[in-house]
């Protein structure tokens, strides 16, 4: 089954506690073989602050893909 999720942020939990839930949800769906696409704004508040205060290395490499 294909899932498409639009979210404030998946890669950053900077003042965004739902990111932890979304990562777990996405991981479980992918582990079970579902086709998963997740989109987040390229310049979202949470992501922007994480990059500003901690740099790009804090994004990690667990999640890859495009952001809009």
PQR file with spaces between the fields and no chain letter, atoms N, CA, C, O and H, PARSE charges and radii, in Angstrom:
ATOM       1  N    UNK     1       0.845   -1.162    0.000 -0.4000 1.5000
ATOM       2  CA   UNK     1       0.000    0.000    0.000 -0.0000 2.0000
ATOM       3  C    UNK     1       0.900    1.236    0.000  0.5500 1.7000
ATOM       4  O    UNK     1       1.960    1.238    0.625 -0.5500 1.4000
ATOM       5  N    UNK     2       0.477    2.273   -0.695 -0.4000 1.5000
ATOM       6  CA   UNK     2       1.243    3.516   -0.746 -0.0000 2.0000
ATOM       7  C    UNK     2       0.704    4.504    0.289  0.5500 1.7000
ATOM       8  O    UNK     2      -0.503    4.729    0.385 -0.5500 1.4000
ATOM       9  H    UNK     2      -0.385    2.272   -1.203  0.4000 1.0000
ATOM      10  N    UNK     3       1.620    5.086    1.055 -0.4000 1.5000
ATOM      11  CA   UNK     3       1.295    6.137    2.021 -0.0000 2.0000
ATOM      12  C    UNK     3       2.029    7.405    1.629  0.5500 1.7000
ATOM      13  O    UNK     3       3.218    7.366    1.313 -0.5500 1.4000
ATOM      14  H    UNK     3       2.600    4.903    0.977  0.4000 1.0000
ATOM      15  N    UNK     4       1.335    8.518    1.647 -0.4000 1.5000
ATOM      16  CA   UNK     4       1.936    9.829    1.402 -0.0000 2.0000
ATOM      17  C    UNK     4       1.622   10.692    2.614  0.5500 1.7000
ATOM      18  O    UNK     4       0.460   10.872    2.979 -0.5500 1.4000
ATOM      19  H    UNK     4       0.369    8.550    1.904  0.4000 1.0000
ATOM      20  N    UNK     5       2.672   11.222    3.233 -0.4000 1.5000
ATOM      21  CA   UNK     5       2.511   12.011    4.460 -0.0000 2.0000
ATOM      22  C    UNK     5       3.125   13.394    4.239  0.5500 1.7000
ATOM      23  O    UNK     5       4.270   13.516    3.805 -0.5500 1.4000
ATOM      24  H    UNK     5       3.615   11.076    2.936  0.4000 1.0000
ATOM      25  N    UNK     6       2.357   14.419    4.541 -0.4000 1.5000
ATOM      26  CA   UNK     6       2.836   15.794    4.527 -0.0000 2.0000
ATOM      27  C    UNK     6       2.951   16.232    5.982  0.5500 1.7000
ATOM      28  O    UNK     6       1.971   16.186    6.725 -0.5500 1.4000
ATOM      29  H    UNK     6       1.426   14.320    4.894  0.4000 1.0000
ATOM      30  N    UNK     7       4.137   16.652    6.388 -0.4000 1.5000
ATOM      31  CA   UNK     7       4.369   16.961    7.789 -0.0000 2.0000
ATOM      32  C    UNK     7       5.235   18.205    7.967  0.5500 1.7000
ATOM      33  O    UNK     7       5.974   18.604    7.066 -0.5500 1.4000
ATOM      34  H    UNK     7       4.933   16.689    5.784  0.4000 1.0000
ATOM      35  N    UNK     8       5.128   18.793    9.127 -0.4000 1.5000
ATOM      36  CA   UNK     8       5.950   19.958    9.473 -0.0000 2.0000
ATOM      37  C    UNK     8       7.428   19.592    9.406  0.5500 1.7000
ATOM      38  O    UNK     8       8.223   20.332    8.827 -0.5500 1.4000
ATOM      39  H    UNK     8       4.528   18.469    9.858  0.4000 1.0000
ATOM      40  N    UNK     9       7.800   18.469    9.988 -0.4000 1.5000
ATOM      41  CA   UNK     9       9.179   17.997    9.913 -0.0000 2.0000
ATOM      42  C    UNK     9       9.254   16.557   10.377  0.5500 1.7000
ATOM      43  O    UNK     9       8.595   16.161   11.338 -0.5500 1.4000
ATOM      44  H    UNK     9       7.154   17.868   10.458  0.4000 1.0000
ATOM      45  N    UNK    10      10.063   15.785    9.684 -0.4000 1.5000
ATOM      46  CA   UNK    10      10.377   14.431   10.097 -0.0000 2.0000
ATOM      47  C    UNK    10      11.812   14.377   10.599  0.5500 1.7000
ATOM      48  O    UNK    10      12.127   13.642   11.536 -0.5500 1.4000
ATOM      49  H    UNK    10      10.598   16.106    8.903  0.4000 1.0000
ATOM      50  N    UNK    11      12.668   15.154    9.974 -0.4000 1.5000
ATOM      51  CA   UNK    11      14.094   15.102   10.312 -0.0000 2.0000
ATOM      52  C    UNK    11      14.456   15.888   11.562  0.5500 1.7000
ATOM      53  O    UNK    11      15.483   15.616   12.184 -0.5500 1.4000
ATOM      54  H    UNK    11      12.412   15.751    9.213  0.4000 1.0000
ATOM      55  N    UNK    12      13.631   16.858   11.940 -0.4000 1.5000
ATOM      56  CA   UNK    12      13.956   17.678   13.104 -0.0000 2.0000
ATOM      57  C    UNK    12      12.848   17.605   14.150  0.5500 1.7000
ATOM      58  O    UNK    12      11.664   17.722   13.836 -0.5500 1.4000
ATOM      59  H    UNK    12      12.797   17.079   11.435  0.4000 1.0000
ATOM      60  N    UNK    13      13.261   17.410   15.398 -0.4000 1.5000
ATOM      61  CA   UNK    13      12.278   17.448   16.494 -0.0000 2.0000
ATOM      62  C    UNK    13      12.452   18.719   17.314  0.5500 1.7000
ATOM      63  O    UNK    13      12.001   18.780   18.458 -0.5500 1.4000
ATOM      64  H    UNK    13      14.224   17.315   15.653  0.4000 1.0000
ATOM      65  N    UNK    14      13.097   19.732   16.746 -0.4000 1.5000
ATOM      66  CA   UNK    14      13.286   21.006   17.422 -0.0000 2.0000
ATOM      67  C    UNK    14      11.916   21.601   17.712  0.5500 1.7000
ATOM      68  O    UNK    14      11.252   22.099   16.803 -0.5500 1.4000
ATOM      69  H    UNK    14      13.463   19.682   15.817  0.4000 1.0000
ATOM      70  N    UNK    15      11.488   21.556   18.969 -0.4000 1.5000
ATOM      71  CA   UNK    15      10.167   22.022   19.396 -0.0000 2.0000
ATOM      72  C    UNK    15       9.046   21.351   18.600  0.5500 1.7000
ATOM      73  O    UNK    15       8.025   21.967   18.294 -0.5500 1.4000
ATOM      74  H    UNK    15      12.027   21.151   19.708  0.4000 1.0000
ATOM      75  N    UNK    16       9.260   20.083   18.275 -0.4000 1.5000
ATOM      76  CA   UNK    16       8.289   19.334   17.462 -0.0000 2.0000
ATOM      77  C    UNK    16       8.331   17.867   17.895  0.5500 1.7000
ATOM      78  O    UNK    16       8.915   17.024   17.214 -0.5500 1.4000
ATOM      79  H    UNK    16      10.090   19.583   18.524  0.4000 1.0000
ATOM      80  N    UNK    17       7.709   17.580   19.027 -0.4000 1.5000
ATOM      81  CA   UNK    17       7.737   16.229   19.594 -0.0000 2.0000
ATOM      82  C    UNK    17       7.106   15.174   18.725  0.5500 1.7000
ATOM      83  O    UNK    17       7.427   13.994   18.865 -0.5500 1.4000
ATOM      84  H    UNK    17       7.235   18.265   19.580  0.4000 1.0000
ATOM      85  N    UNK    18       6.210   15.561   17.823 -0.4000 1.5000
ATOM      86  CA   UNK    18       5.568   14.579   16.955 -0.0000 2.0000
ATOM      87  C    UNK    18       6.551   13.928   15.993  0.5500 1.7000
ATOM      88  O    UNK    18       6.258   12.867   15.442 -0.5500 1.4000
ATOM      89  H    UNK    18       5.949   16.519   17.709  0.4000 1.0000
ATOM      90  N    UNK    19       7.701   14.535   15.782 -0.4000 1.5000
ATOM      91  CA   UNK    19       8.697   13.961   14.876 -0.0000 2.0000
ATOM      92  C    UNK    19       9.101   12.556   15.350  0.5500 1.7000
ATOM      93  O    UNK    19       9.319   11.671   14.523 -0.5500 1.4000
ATOM      94  H    UNK    19       7.940   15.397   16.230  0.4000 1.0000
ATOM      95  N    UNK    20       9.202   12.346   16.650 -0.4000 1.5000
ATOM      96  CA   UNK    20       9.556   11.021   17.181 -0.0000 2.0000
ATOM      97  C    UNK    20       8.501    9.995   16.789  0.5500 1.7000
ATOM      98  O    UNK    20       8.832    8.902   16.329 -0.5500 1.4000
ATOM      99  H    UNK    20       9.024   13.066   17.322  0.4000 1.0000
ATOM     100  N    UNK    21       7.233   10.347   16.972 -0.4000 1.5000
ATOM     101  CA   UNK    21       6.145    9.454   16.589 -0.0000 2.0000
ATOM     102  C    UNK    21       6.176    9.187   15.084  0.5500 1.7000
ATOM     103  O    UNK    21       6.059    8.040   14.652 -0.5500 1.4000
ATOM     104  H    UNK    21       6.965   11.235   17.346  0.4000 1.0000
ATOM     105  N    UNK    22       6.334   10.241   14.291 -0.4000 1.5000
ATOM     106  CA   UNK    22       6.322   10.087   12.836 -0.0000 2.0000
ATOM     107  C    UNK    22       7.468    9.212   12.343  0.5500 1.7000
ATOM     108  O    UNK    22       7.286    8.422   11.416 -0.5500 1.4000
ATOM     109  H    UNK    22       6.429   11.173   14.642  0.4000 1.0000
ATOM     110  N    UNK    23       8.641    9.340   12.945 -0.4000 1.5000
ATOM     111  CA   UNK    23       9.769    8.482   12.562 -0.0000 2.0000
ATOM     112  C    UNK    23       9.466    7.020   12.843  0.5500 1.7000
ATOM     113  O    UNK    23       9.734    6.151   12.014 -0.5500 1.4000
ATOM     114  H    UNK    23       8.789    9.981   13.698  0.4000 1.0000
ATOM     115  N    UNK    24       8.909    6.754   14.012 -0.4000 1.5000
ATOM     116  CA   UNK    24       8.555    5.381   14.354 -0.0000 2.0000
ATOM     117  C    UNK    24       7.482    4.832   13.443  0.5500 1.7000
ATOM     118  O    UNK    24       7.560    3.686   13.001 -0.5500 1.4000
ATOM     119  H    UNK    24       8.692    7.460   14.686  0.4000 1.0000
ATOM     120  N    UNK    25       6.471    5.653   13.157 -0.4000 1.5000
ATOM     121  CA   UNK    25       5.387    5.263   12.265 -0.0000 2.0000
ATOM     122  C    UNK    25       5.929    4.956   10.865  0.5500 1.7000
ATOM     123  O    UNK    25       5.572    3.945   10.260 -0.5500 1.4000
ATOM     124  H    UNK    25       6.408    6.584   13.516  0.4000 1.0000
ATOM     125  N    UNK    26       6.788    5.836   10.361 -0.4000 1.5000
ATOM     126  CA   UNK    26       7.373    5.649    9.032 -0.0000 2.0000
ATOM     127  C    UNK    26       8.249    4.396    8.990  0.5500 1.7000
ATOM     128  O    UNK    26       8.198    3.631    8.027 -0.5500 1.4000
ATOM     129  H    UNK    26       7.077    6.657   10.852  0.4000 1.0000
ATOM     130  N    UNK    27       9.039    4.193   10.021 -0.4000 1.5000
ATOM     131  CA   UNK    27       9.911    3.022   10.077 -0.0000 2.0000
ATOM     132  C    UNK    27       9.102    1.734   10.054  0.5500 1.7000
ATOM     133  O    UNK    27       9.447    0.797    9.334 -0.5500 1.4000
ATOM     134  H    UNK    27       9.080    4.815   10.803  0.4000 1.0000
ATOM     135  N    UNK    28       8.031    1.680   10.831 -0.4000 1.5000
ATOM     136  CA   UNK    28       7.190    0.487   10.866 -0.0000 2.0000
ATOM     137  C    UNK    28       6.511    0.222    9.523  0.5500 1.7000
ATOM     138  O    UNK    28       6.447   -0.921    9.071 -0.5500 1.4000
ATOM     139  H    UNK    28       7.750    2.441   11.416  0.4000 1.0000
ATOM     140  N    UNK    29       6.008    1.272    8.893 -0.4000 1.5000
ATOM     141  CA   UNK    29       5.369    1.093    7.584 -0.0000 2.0000
ATOM     142  C    UNK    29       6.379    0.573    6.561  0.5500 1.7000
ATOM     143  O    UNK    29       6.082   -0.355    5.808 -0.5500 1.4000
ATOM     144  H    UNK    29       6.060    2.201    9.260  0.4000 1.0000
ATOM     145  N    UNK    30       7.558    1.163    6.535 -0.4000 1.5000
ATOM     146  CA   UNK    30       8.587    0.736    5.586 -0.0000 2.0000
ATOM     147  C    UNK    30       9.046   -0.692    5.872  0.5500 1.7000
ATOM     148  O    UNK    30       9.255   -1.479    4.949 -0.5500 1.4000
ATOM     149  H    UNK    30       7.800    1.917    7.146  0.4000 1.0000
ATOM     150  N    UNK    31       9.202   -1.019    7.149 -0.4000 1.5000
ATOM     151  CA   UNK    31       9.622   -2.368    7.537 -0.0000 2.0000
ATOM     152  C    UNK    31       8.613   -3.417    7.072  0.5500 1.7000
ATOM     153  O    UNK    31       8.981   -4.546    6.748 -0.5500 1.4000
ATOM     154  H    UNK    31       9.033   -0.379    7.899  0.4000 1.0000
ATOM     155  N    UNK    32       7.351   -3.032    7.046 -0.4000 1.5000
ATOM     156  CA   UNK    32       6.296   -3.964    6.628 -0.0000 2.0000
ATOM     157  C    UNK    32       6.087   -3.969    5.115  0.5500 1.7000
ATOM     158  O    UNK    32       5.143   -4.579    4.612 -0.5500 1.4000
ATOM     159  H    UNK    32       7.053   -2.114    7.309  0.4000 1.0000
ATOM     160  N    UNK    33       6.974   -3.285    4.397 -0.4000 1.5000
ATOM     161  CA   UNK    33       6.954   -3.360    2.944 -0.0000 2.0000
ATOM     162  C    UNK    33       6.071   -2.355    2.225  0.5500 1.7000
ATOM     163  O    UNK    33       5.862   -2.479    1.019 -0.5500 1.4000
ATOM     164  H    UNK    33       7.740   -2.789    4.806  0.4000 1.0000
ATOM     165  N    UNK    34       5.552   -1.369    2.930 -0.4000 1.5000
ATOM     166  CA   UNK    34       4.702   -0.365    2.290 -0.0000 2.0000
ATOM     167  C    UNK    34       5.547    0.663    1.542  0.5500 1.7000
ATOM     168  O    UNK    34       6.690    0.934    1.907 -0.5500 1.4000
ATOM     169  H    UNK    34       5.722   -1.269    3.910  0.4000 1.0000
ATOM     170  N    UNK    35       4.963    1.223    0.494 -0.4000 1.5000
ATOM     171  CA   UNK    35       5.595    2.303   -0.265 -0.0000 2.0000
ATOM     172  C    UNK    35       5.281    3.602    0.461  0.5500 1.7000
ATOM     173  O    UNK    35       4.113    3.942    0.651 -0.5500 1.4000
ATOM     174  H    UNK    35       4.034    1.002    0.197  0.4000 1.0000
ATOM     175  N    UNK    36       6.304    4.320    0.861 -0.4000 1.5000
ATOM     176  CA   UNK    36       6.121    5.471    1.742 -0.0000 2.0000
ATOM     177  C    UNK    36       6.798    6.697    1.159  0.5500 1.7000
ATOM     178  O    UNK    36       7.972    6.646    0.792 -0.5500 1.4000
ATOM     179  H    UNK    36       7.253    4.044    0.707  0.4000 1.0000
ATOM     180  N    UNK    37       6.063    7.805    1.070 -0.4000 1.5000
ATOM     181  CA   UNK    37       6.603    9.093    0.646 -0.0000 2.0000
ATOM     182  C    UNK    37       6.252   10.112    1.720  0.5500 1.7000
ATOM     183  O    UNK    37       5.091   10.255    2.102 -0.5500 1.4000
ATOM     184  H    UNK    37       5.110    7.847    1.368  0.4000 1.0000
ATOM     185  N    UNK    38       7.274   10.821    2.203 -0.4000 1.5000
ATOM     186  CA   UNK    38       7.045   11.831    3.241 -0.0000 2.0000
ATOM     187  C    UNK    38       7.611   13.156    2.730  0.5500 1.7000
ATOM     188  O    UNK    38       8.743   13.224    2.252 -0.5500 1.4000
ATOM     189  H    UNK    38       8.218   10.705    1.893  0.4000 1.0000
ATOM     190  N    UNK    39       6.803   14.197    2.842 -0.4000 1.5000
ATOM     191  CA   UNK    39       7.200   15.518    2.373 -0.0000 2.0000
ATOM     192  C    UNK    39       7.173   16.498    3.532  0.5500 1.7000
ATOM     193  O    UNK    39       6.276   16.476    4.375 -0.5500 1.4000
ATOM     194  H    UNK    39       5.883   14.143    3.230  0.4000 1.0000
ATOM     195  N    UNK    40       8.178   17.354    3.549 -0.4000 1.5000
ATOM     196  CA   UNK    40       8.217   18.415    4.547 -0.0000 2.0000
ATOM     197  C    UNK    40       8.771   19.671    3.885  0.5500 1.7000
ATOM     198  O    UNK    40       9.507   19.574    2.904 -0.5500 1.4000
ATOM     199  H    UNK    40       8.907   17.371    2.864  0.4000 1.0000
ATOM     200  N    UNK    41       8.432   20.839    4.401 -0.4000 1.5000
ATOM     201  CA   UNK    41       8.944   22.069    3.802 -0.0000 2.0000
ATOM     202  C    UNK    41      10.463   22.147    3.894  0.5500 1.7000
ATOM     203  O    UNK    41      11.052   21.754    4.901 -0.5500 1.4000
ATOM     204  H    UNK    41       7.834   20.918    5.199  0.4000 1.0000
ATOM     205  N    UNK    42      11.080   22.646    2.863 -0.4000 1.5000
ATOM     206  CA   UNK    42      12.536   22.783    2.836 -0.0000 2.0000
ATOM     207  C    UNK    42      13.022   23.759    3.901  0.5500 1.7000
ATOM     208  O    UNK    42      14.110   23.589    4.451 -0.5500 1.4000
ATOM     209  H    UNK    42      10.601   22.965    2.045  0.4000 1.0000
ATOM     210  N    UNK    43      12.228   24.772    4.192 -0.4000 1.5000
ATOM     211  CA   UNK    43      12.635   25.798    5.146 -0.0000 2.0000
ATOM     212  C    UNK    43      11.662   25.876    6.326  0.5500 1.7000
ATOM     213  O    UNK    43      11.332   26.969    6.785 -0.5500 1.4000
ATOM     214  H    UNK    43      11.344   24.911    3.746  0.4000 1.0000
ATOM     215  N    UNK    44      11.211   24.740    6.809 -0.4000 1.5000
ATOM     216  CA   UNK    44      10.310   24.727    7.962 -0.0000 2.0000
ATOM     217  C    UNK    44      11.002   25.224    9.223  0.5500 1.7000
ATOM     218  O    UNK    44      12.220   25.112    9.360 -0.5500 1.4000
ATOM     219  H    UNK    44      11.479   23.852    6.436  0.4000 1.0000
ATOM     220  N    UNK    45      10.228   25.765   10.124 -0.4000 1.5000
ATOM     221  CA   UNK    45      10.750   26.361   11.347 -0.0000 2.0000
ATOM     222  C    UNK    45      11.630   25.393   12.136  0.5500 1.7000
ATOM     223  O    UNK    45      12.734   25.750   12.546 -0.5500 1.4000
ATOM     224  H    UNK    45       9.239   25.856   10.012  0.4000 1.0000
ATOM     225  N    UNK    46      11.155   24.198   12.344 -0.4000 1.5000
ATOM     226  CA   UNK    46      11.880   23.226   13.146 -0.0000 2.0000
ATOM     227  C    UNK    46      13.218   22.857   12.490  0.5500 1.7000
ATOM     228  O    UNK    46      14.258   22.845   13.148 -0.5500 1.4000
ATOM     229  H    UNK    46      10.258   23.908   12.011  0.4000 1.0000
ATOM     230  N    UNK    47      13.176   22.565   11.227 -0.4000 1.5000
ATOM     231  CA   UNK    47      14.396   22.215   10.491 -0.0000 2.0000
ATOM     232  C    UNK    47      15.379   23.390   10.451  0.5500 1.7000
ATOM     233  O    UNK    47      16.579   23.206   10.657 -0.5500 1.4000
ATOM     234  H    UNK    47      12.331   22.575   10.693  0.4000 1.0000
ATOM     235  N    UNK    48      14.873   24.583   10.190 -0.4000 1.5000
ATOM     236  CA   UNK    48      15.707   25.775   10.099 -0.0000 2.0000
ATOM     237  C    UNK    48      16.445   26.027   11.421  0.5500 1.7000
ATOM     238  O    UNK    48      17.637   26.336   11.415 -0.5500 1.4000
ATOM     239  H    UNK    48      13.899   24.733   10.023  0.4000 1.0000
ATOM     240  N    UNK    49      15.748   25.897   12.538 -0.4000 1.5000
ATOM     241  CA   UNK    49      16.384   26.117   13.839 -0.0000 2.0000
ATOM     242  C    UNK    49      17.396   25.033   14.178  0.5500 1.7000
ATOM     243  O    UNK    49      18.444   25.326   14.753 -0.5500 1.4000
ATOM     244  H    UNK    49      14.780   25.646   12.542  0.4000 1.0000
ATOM     245  N    UNK    50      17.104   23.811   13.838 -0.4000 1.5000
ATOM     246  CA   UNK    50      18.068   22.736   14.067 -0.0000 2.0000
ATOM     247  C    UNK    50      19.359   23.025   13.300  0.5500 1.7000
ATOM     248  O    UNK    50      20.451   22.902   13.854 -0.5500 1.4000
ATOM     249  H    UNK    50      16.253   23.572   13.371  0.4000 1.0000
ATOM     250  N    UNK    51      19.236   23.405   12.039 -0.4000 1.5000
ATOM     251  CA   UNK    51      20.414   23.710   11.232 -0.0000 2.0000
ATOM     252  C    UNK    51      21.165   24.928   11.760  0.5500 1.7000
ATOM     253  O    UNK    51      22.396   24.941   11.775 -0.5500 1.4000
ATOM     254  H    UNK    51      18.348   23.505   11.590  0.4000 1.0000
ATOM     255  N    UNK    52      20.433   25.944   12.189 -0.4000 1.5000
ATOM     256  CA   UNK    52      21.053   27.168   12.696 -0.0000 2.0000
ATOM     257  C    UNK    52      21.874   26.905   13.952  0.5500 1.7000
ATOM     258  O    UNK    52      22.994   27.400   14.082 -0.5500 1.4000
ATOM     259  H    UNK    52      19.433   25.933   12.176  0.4000 1.0000
ATOM     260  N    UNK    53      21.322   26.133   14.868 -0.4000 1.5000
ATOM     261  CA   UNK    53      21.978   25.943   16.158 -0.0000 2.0000
ATOM     262  C    UNK    53      22.914   24.740   16.230  0.5500 1.7000
ATOM     263  O    UNK    53      23.811   24.706   17.072 -0.5500 1.4000
ATOM     264  H    UNK    53      20.413   25.732   14.763  0.4000 1.0000
ATOM     265  N    UNK    54      22.714   23.751   15.356 -0.4000 1.5000
ATOM     266  CA   UNK    54      23.521   22.539   15.474 -0.0000 2.0000
ATOM     267  C    UNK    54      24.188   22.098   14.181  0.5500 1.7000
ATOM     268  O    UNK    54      25.011   21.182   14.204 -0.5500 1.4000
ATOM     269  H    UNK    54      21.985   23.779   14.672  0.4000 1.0000
ATOM     270  N    UNK    55      23.863   22.715   13.068 -0.4000 1.5000
ATOM     271  CA   UNK    55      24.506   22.378   11.804 -0.0000 2.0000
ATOM     272  C    UNK    55      23.885   21.173   11.123  0.5500 1.7000
ATOM     273  O    UNK    55      23.074   20.446   11.697 -0.5500 1.4000
ATOM     274  H    UNK    55      23.195   23.459   13.049  0.4000 1.0000
ATOM     275  N    UNK    56      24.291   20.995    9.896 -0.4000 1.5000
ATOM     276  CA   UNK    56      23.692   19.954    9.053 -0.0000 2.0000
ATOM     277  C    UNK    56      24.011   18.538    9.524  0.5500 1.7000
ATOM     278  O    UNK    56      23.233   17.617    9.275 -0.5500 1.4000
ATOM     279  H    UNK    56      24.950   21.586    9.430  0.4000 1.0000
ATOM     280  N    UNK    57      25.128   18.354   10.191 -0.4000 1.5000
ATOM     281  CA   UNK    57      25.491   17.008   10.645 -0.0000 2.0000
ATOM     282  C    UNK    57      24.443   16.427   11.604  0.5500 1.7000
ATOM     283  O    UNK    57      24.348   15.207   11.736 -0.5500 1.4000
ATOM     284  H    UNK    57      25.760   19.102   10.393  0.4000 1.0000
ATOM     285  N    UNK    58      23.655   17.278   12.273 -0.4000 1.5000
ATOM     286  CA   UNK    58      22.634   16.800   13.208 -0.0000 2.0000
ATOM     287  C    UNK    58      21.418   16.206   12.505  0.5500 1.7000
ATOM     288  O    UNK    58      20.596   15.546   13.139 -0.5500 1.4000
ATOM     289  H    UNK    58      23.731   18.269   12.165  0.4000 1.0000
ATOM     290  N    UNK    59      21.300   16.435   11.209 -0.4000 1.5000
ATOM     291  CA   UNK    59      20.175   15.851   10.478 -0.0000 2.0000
ATOM     292  C    UNK    59      20.337   14.348   10.339  0.5500 1.7000
ATOM     293  O    UNK    59      19.351   13.632   10.170 -0.5500 1.4000
ATOM     294  H    UNK    59      21.968   16.971   10.694  0.4000 1.0000
ATOM     295  N    UNK    60      21.551   13.869   10.408 -0.4000 1.5000
ATOM     296  CA   UNK    60      21.772   12.440   10.279 -0.0000 2.0000
ATOM     297  C    UNK    60      21.516   11.981    8.852  0.5500 1.7000
ATOM     298  O    UNK    60      21.339   12.795    7.946 -0.5500 1.4000
ATOM     299  H    UNK    60      22.352   14.451   10.545  0.4000 1.0000
ATOM     300  N    UNK    61      21.498   10.689    8.670 -0.4000 1.5000
ATOM     301  CA   UNK    61      21.250   10.148    7.336 -0.0000 2.0000
ATOM     302  C    UNK    61      20.214    9.027    7.370  0.5500 1.7000
ATOM     303  O    UNK    61      20.200    8.173    6.484 -0.5500 1.4000
ATOM     304  H    UNK    61      21.642   10.028    9.407  0.4000 1.0000
ATOM     305  N    UNK    62      19.355    9.021    8.371 -0.4000 1.5000
ATOM     306  CA   UNK    62      18.358    7.970    8.478 -0.0000 2.0000
ATOM     307  C    UNK    62      17.270    8.113    7.414  0.5500 1.7000
ATOM     308  O    UNK    62      16.716    7.117    6.949 -0.5500 1.4000
ATOM     309  H    UNK    62      19.366    9.716    9.091  0.4000 1.0000
ATOM     310  N    UNK    63      16.971    9.341    7.035 -0.4000 1.5000
ATOM     311  CA   UNK    63      15.892    9.588    6.097 -0.0000 2.0000
ATOM     312  C    UNK    63      16.419   10.357    4.914  0.5500 1.7000
ATOM     313  O    UNK    63      17.113   11.361    5.075 -0.5500 1.4000
ATOM     314  H    UNK    63      17.422   10.150    7.412  0.4000 1.0000
ATOM     315  N    UNK    64      16.096    9.894    3.730 -0.4000 1.5000
ATOM     316  CA   UNK    64      16.571   10.523    2.504 -0.0000 2.0000
ATOM     317  C    UNK    64      15.369   10.864    1.629  0.5500 1.7000
ATOM     318  O    UNK    64      14.288   10.299    1.792 -0.5500 1.4000
ATOM     319  H    UNK    64      15.532    9.079    3.599  0.4000 1.0000
ATOM     320  N    UNK    65      15.568   11.771    0.723 -0.4000 1.5000
ATOM     321  CA   UNK    65      14.521   12.064   -0.234 -0.0000 2.0000
ATOM     322  C    UNK    65      14.387   13.541   -0.486  0.5500 1.7000
ATOM     323  O    UNK    65      15.263   14.335   -0.142 -0.5500 1.4000
ATOM     324  H    UNK    65      16.447   12.230    0.591  0.4000 1.0000
ATOM     325  N    UNK    66      13.294   13.891   -1.083 -0.4000 1.5000
ATOM     326  CA   UNK    66      13.058   15.266   -1.483 -0.0000 2.0000
ATOM     327  C    UNK    66      12.218   15.978   -0.458  0.5500 1.7000
ATOM     328  O    UNK    66      11.395   15.379    0.235 -0.5500 1.4000
ATOM     329  H    UNK    66      12.582   13.246   -1.363  0.4000 1.0000
ATOM     330  N    UNK    67      12.439   17.252   -0.378 -0.4000 1.5000
ATOM     331  CA   UNK    67      11.579   18.124    0.433 -0.0000 2.0000
ATOM     332  C    UNK    67      11.070   19.220   -0.475  0.5500 1.7000
ATOM     333  O    UNK    67      11.747   19.608   -1.427 -0.5500 1.4000
ATOM     334  H    UNK    67      13.107   17.739   -0.941  0.4000 1.0000
ATOM     335  N    UNK    68       9.883   19.723   -0.189 -0.4000 1.5000
ATOM     336  CA   UNK    68       9.334   20.764   -1.057 -0.0000 2.0000
ATOM     337  C    UNK    68       9.512   22.112   -0.435  0.5500 1.7000
ATOM     338  O    UNK    68       9.112   23.119   -1.019 -0.5500 1.4000
ATOM     339  H    UNK    68       9.333   19.408    0.585  0.4000 1.0000
